[in-house]
Amino acid sequence: MGHLRLIFALIFWILPCSGQIRISQVYGGGGNSGSTFTHDFIELLNAGGTPVDLAGWSVQYASATGSTWQSTSLAGTIQPMQYYLVQEAPGGGGTASLPVPDVIGVIPMSASAGKVALVCSVAVAAGACPLGPLVVDFVGFGPNANCFEGASPAPAPNSSNAIHRQEGGSMDTDDNKADFATGAPVPRNTSSPPFTLSVGGGGAVPAGSEPTLYAFPNPFNPSTRIRYNVPRAGLVRIAVLDILGRHMFTVVDRRHDAGGHEVLFDGSGLSSGAYLCVMQTGGRVRVHVMMLVR
């Protein structure tokens, strides 16, 4: 059964619907009374190590309890660690324009509750909770949202606050309540400074955050840097396995301080192909697929 799970993870990774793109920020208060910005927006982050072509993708929105979806088609390529800004409908207030958007849509979004889906298709979603293989990421926010990832929706924003995915937009535990927090809107586009994970340990980590793991560059030849975030001090074990789950290397096996860390992995002795980087810390397991291409 463990081998089957690993194979399914690999199959998902090579599909066009790359799971490394995340909804990093949602703001529906644009143009409202008390708002600084004139437009609503949805922000994305490529939290992986490879570029992703967004042609044929869309972001879609429905009201908190609705089943009718509105869609904005995406375009262009989002580079590793790069943000991507989708401008949506304006309101009658606000004083500041958004940074130059990467795509412009016309969806009017609620400031306090709703549902946003990132879909690797331009087909408009149907139903109140359209979770499925084409839905790359999903967030339901506000207490009455009837669809969300995990046990509870993300907290409710307002005219002066957005919802932010924690750890710069990279945190993804598949639980909207755990992954998102409210804060002042800070829209970022593809020209903004890229997301960076601090290295060296000891950095501040939000309470309740989860460990993260990725390799960059990925694909790689023959070496890559494995970057990981540890929410709290403790033992960290990182191993590289083949796709059948056979142990190839122990990369890390020691106590870490909380914060961001980085280690260089040299795959010179390995054949081309896919490998699984597995991290265990604090009772949590994270798996990242790495591709060695010679």
C-alpha positions as CSV (number, residue, x, y, z in Angstrom):
1,M,0.0,0.0,0.0
2,G,2.8,2.4,0.8
3,H,4.3,1.8,-2.7
4,L,1.0,2.5,-4.3
5,R,0.7,5.8,-2.5
6,L,4.1,6.8,-3.7
7,I,3.3,5.9,-7.3
8,F,0.0,7.9,-7.1
9,A,1.9,10.9,-5.8
10,L,4.3,10.6,-8.7
11,I,1.5,10.3,-11.2
12,F,-0.2,13.5,-9.8
13,W,3.1,15.3,-10.0
14,I,3.6,14.7,-13.7
15,L,0.1,15.7,-14.7
16,P,-0.4,19.2,-16.2
17,C,-2.2,20.3,-13.0
18,S,1.0,21.2,-11.1
19,G,0.2,21.3,-7.4
20,Q,3.1,23.7,-6.8
21,I,0.9,26.7,-7.6
22,R,-1.0,28.1,-4.7
23,I,-3.5,30.7,-3.9
24,S,-1.4,33.0,-1.7
25,Q,-3.7,35.9,-1.0
26,V,-7.4,36.9,-1.6
27,Y,-8.8,40.3,-1.2
28,G,-12.4,41.2,-1.9
29,G,-12.6,44.6,-0.2
30,G,-11.2,46.6,-3.1
31,G,-13.1,49.9,-3.6
32,N,-15.1,49.5,-0.4
33,S,-15.4,52.1,2.3
34,G,-12.2,51.7,4.4
35,S,-10.3,50.2,1.6
36,T,-7.0,51.6,0.3
37,F,-7.0,49.7,-3.0
38,T,-9.6,50.3,-5.7
39,H,-9.8,46.7,-7.0
40,D,-10.4,43.2,-5.6
41,F,-7.5,40.7,-6.3
42,I,-6.4,37.1,-6.2
43,E,-2.6,36.4,-5.8
44,L,-0.8,33.2,-6.7
45,L,2.6,31.8,-5.8
46,N,4.7,29.2,-7.6
47,A,6.1,27.4,-4.5
48,G,7.9,24.8,-6.5
49,G,11.2,24.6,-8.4
50,T,10.0,24.6,-12.0
51,P,8.2,27.1,-14.2
52,V,4.5,26.5,-14.9
53,D,2.7,27.6,-18.0
54,L,-0.7,29.0,-16.9
55,A,-2.3,28.9,-20.4
56,G,-5.6,27.1,-20.1
57,W,-5.8,27.7,-16.3
58,S,-8.3,29.9,-14.5
59,V,-9.2,31.4,-11.1
60,Q,-12.9,31.1,-10.2
61,Y,-15.1,32.6,-7.6
62,A,-18.4,31.8,-6.0
63,S,-20.3,33.3,-3.0
64,A,-19.8,31.6,0.3
65,T,-22.9,29.4,-0.1
66,G,-23.4,29.7,-3.9
67,S,-23.0,27.2,-6.7
68,T,-22.6,29.6,-9.6
69,W,-19.0,30.3,-10.5
70,Q,-17.4,33.2,-12.3
71,S,-14.1,32.7,-14.1
72,T,-10.9,34.6,-15.1
73,S,-8.6,33.0,-17.6
74,L,-4.9,33.0,-16.9
75,A,-2.0,33.5,-19.2
76,G,1.8,33.5,-19.2
77,T,4.4,31.5,-17.2
78,I,5.0,31.8,-13.5
79,Q,8.6,31.1,-12.5
80,P,9.7,29.3,-9.4
81,M,9.1,31.4,-6.2
82,Q,7.3,34.1,-8.3
83,Y,4.0,35.7,-7.4
84,Y,1.3,36.4,-9.9
85,L,-1.5,39.0,-9.6
86,V,-5.0,38.7,-10.9
87,Q,-6.9,42.0,-10.7
88,E,-10.7,41.7,-10.3
89,A,-13.6,44.1,-10.2
90,P,-13.3,47.7,-8.9
91,G,-15.5,49.4,-6.3
92,G,-16.5,53.0,-5.9
93,G,-13.9,53.8,-3.2
94,G,-10.2,53.3,-2.5
95,T,-7.4,55.6,-3.4
96,A,-4.5,53.3,-4.7
97,S,-4.3,51.2,-7.8
98,L,-2.9,47.7,-7.6
99,P,0.6,47.0,-8.9
100,V,0.4,46.2,-12.6
101,P,-1.7,43.0,-12.7
102,D,-0.5,40.0,-14.7
103,V,-4.1,39.3,-15.7
104,I,-7.3,41.4,-15.5
105,G,-10.7,40.0,-14.6
106,V,-14.1,41.5,-13.8
107,I,-15.3,39.3,-10.9
108,P,-16.9,41.3,-8.0
109,M,-15.9,39.5,-4.8
110,S,-17.2,39.7,-1.3
111,A,-15.0,41.4,1.3
112,S,-15.9,38.9,4.1
113,A,-16.8,35.4,2.7
114,G,-16.6,33.4,-0.4
115,K,-14.8,30.6,-2.3
116,V,-11.9,30.8,-4.7
117,A,-10.7,27.9,-6.9
118,L,-7.5,27.7,-8.9
119,V,-8.3,25.3,-11.8
120,C,-6.1,23.9,-14.6
121,S,-9.0,24.4,-17.0
122,V,-11.1,27.2,-18.3
123,A,-14.3,25.2,-18.0
124,V,-16.5,27.0,-15.5
125,A,-17.0,24.9,-12.3
126,A,-20.4,23.6,-11.3
127,G,-21.9,22.9,-7.9
128,A,-21.2,24.4,-4.4
129,C,-18.1,22.3,-3.8
130,P,-16.3,21.4,-7.0
131,L,-13.2,19.8,-5.6
132,G,-11.6,17.4,-8.1
133,P,-8.5,16.5,-10.0
134,L,-8.6,19.8,-12.0
135,V,-8.8,21.9,-8.9
136,V,-5.2,22.7,-8.1
137,D,-6.0,24.8,-5.0
138,F,-9.1,25.9,-3.2
139,V,-9.9,28.3,-0.3
140,G,-13.2,28.9,1.3
141,F,-13.2,31.9,3.7
142,G,-15.6,33.4,6.2
143,P,-17.7,31.4,8.8
144,N,-20.5,30.5,6.4
145,A,-18.4,29.2,3.5
146,N,-19.9,25.8,2.6
147,C,-16.8,24.4,0.9
148,F,-13.2,24.5,2.0
149,E,-10.1,22.4,2.4
150,G,-9.7,20.7,5.8
151,A,-11.9,21.0,8.8
152,S,-12.8,24.7,8.7
153,P,-12.8,27.7,6.3
154,A,-10.1,30.4,6.4
155,P,-10.9,33.4,8.7
156,A,-13.1,36.2,7.5
157,P,-11.3,39.2,6.0
158,N,-12.9,42.6,5.6
159,S,-12.6,45.9,3.7
160,S,-9.1,46.6,5.1
161,N,-7.8,43.0,5.5
162,A,-7.0,40.2,3.0
163,I,-6.5,36.6,3.8
164,H,-2.8,35.5,3.4
165,R,-1.5,32.0,3.1
166,Q,1.2,31.8,5.8
167,E,4.9,31.5,5.3
168,G,4.9,33.9,2.4
169,G,2.2,32.0,0.6
170,S,4.1,28.6,0.7
171,M,2.4,26.9,3.6
172,D,0.0,24.2,2.4
173,T,-1.4,21.7,4.9
174,D,-4.7,21.3,3.0
175,D,-6.5,23.0,5.8
176,N,-7.8,26.5,5.0
177,K,-8.1,27.5,8.7
178,A,-4.5,26.5,9.5
179,D,-3.0,27.8,6.3
180,F,-4.5,31.3,6.2
181,A,-4.5,34.4,8.4
182,T,-5.9,37.9,8.0
183,G,-3.7,41.0,7.4
184,A,-3.4,44.2,5.4
185,P,-3.5,43.5,1.7
186,V,-0.1,43.4,0.1
187,P,-0.6,42.6,-3.6
188,R,2.5,41.1,-5.4
189,N,2.9,40.5,-9.1
190,T,5.6,38.8,-11.3
191,S,7.8,41.9,-11.0
192,S,7.7,41.7,-7.2
193,P,10.7,40.3,-5.3
194,P,10.4,36.5,-5.3
195,F,9.5,34.4,-2.3
196,T,12.6,33.3,-0.4
197,L,12.9,30.9,2.4
198,S,15.3,32.1,5.1
199,V,18.2,29.7,5.8
200,G,20.4,29.1,8.8
201,G,17.7,28.4,11.4
202,G,16.3,30.4,14.2
203,G,13.9,32.5,12.1
204,A,10.5,33.4,13.5
205,V,7.8,30.8,12.6
206,P,4.1,31.5,13.0
207,A,2.4,29.6,15.8
208,G,0.5,26.6,14.4
209,S,2.5,26.5,11.2
210,E,3.4,23.3,9.4
211,P,6.8,22.0,8.0
212,T,7.5,22.8,4.4
213,L,9.9,21.1,2.0
214,Y,11.0,21.7,-1.6
215,A,14.0,21.4,-3.8
216,F,15.4,24.1,-6.1
217,P,16.4,23.7,-8.9
218,N,14.0,20.9,-9.8
219,P,14.6,19.1,-12.3
220,F,18.3,19.1,-11.4
221,N,21.6,17.8,-12.7
222,P,23.5,16.6,-10.6
223,S,22.8,18.6,-7.5
224,T,20.0,20.6,-5.9
225,R,19.3,22.5,-2.7
226,I,16.7,21.0,-0.4
227,R,15.0,23.8,1.5
228,Y,12.8,23.1,4.5
229,N,11.1,25.0,7.2
230,V,10.8,23.6,10.8
231,P,8.0,25.0,12.9
232,R,9.5,24.1,16.2
233,A,12.8,22.8,17.5
234,G,13.3,19.1,17.3
235,L,14.7,16.1,15.4
236,V,14.6,16.3,11.6
237,R,15.2,13.4,9.3
238,I,15.3,13.8,5.5
239,A,15.9,10.8,3.2
240,V,15.9,10.3,-0.5
241,L,14.0,7.3,-1.8
242,D,13.4,5.8,-5.3
243,I,9.8,5.7,-6.5
244,L,9.4,2.2,-5.1
245,G,10.1,3.5,-1.6
246,R,13.7,2.0,-1.4
247,H,16.1,4.1,0.7
248,M,18.9,5.7,-1.3
249,F,20.4,8.4,1.0
250,T,20.0,9.9,4.4
251,V,20.4,13.6,3.9
252,V,19.7,15.0,7.4
253,D,19.3,13.3,10.7
254,R,19.8,15.7,13.6
255,R,18.2,18.3,15.9
256,H,17.2,21.7,14.4
257,D,16.2,25.0,15.7
258,A,12.9,26.4,14.4
259,G,13.1,28.2,11.2
260,G,14.3,27.8,7.6
261,H,17.1,25.5,6.7
262,E,18.9,24.4,3.5
263,V,21.1,21.5,2.5
264,L,22.9,20.6,-0.7
265,F,22.0,17.3,-2.2
266,D,24.4,15.7,-4.7
267,G,22.8,13.1,-7.0
268,S,26.0,12.3,-8.9
269,G,25.7,8.6,-8.1
270,L,22.1,8.3,-9.2
271,S,20.5,7.5,-12.5
272,S,18.1,9.8,-14.3
273,G,14.6,9.6,-13.0
274,A,12.2,10.6,-10.2
275,Y,13.1,10.4,-6.5
276,L,11.2,11.1,-3.4
277,C,12.5,13.5,-0.8
278,V,10.9,12.6,2.6
279,M,11.1,14.8,5.7
280,Q,10.0,13.7,9.2
281,T,9.8,16.1,12.0
282,G,7.4,16.7,15.0
283,G,5.2,13.8,14.0
284,R,4.7,15.3,10.5
285,V,5.8,13.9,7.2
286,R,6.4,15.9,4.0
287,V,7.2,14.4,0.6
288,H,8.6,16.2,-2.4
289,V,9.2,14.7,-5.8
290,M,12.6,15.5,-7.3
291,M,13.5,14.8,-10.9
292,L,17.2,14.1,-11.9
293,V,17.7,14.7,-15.6
294,R,21.0,14.0,-17.2
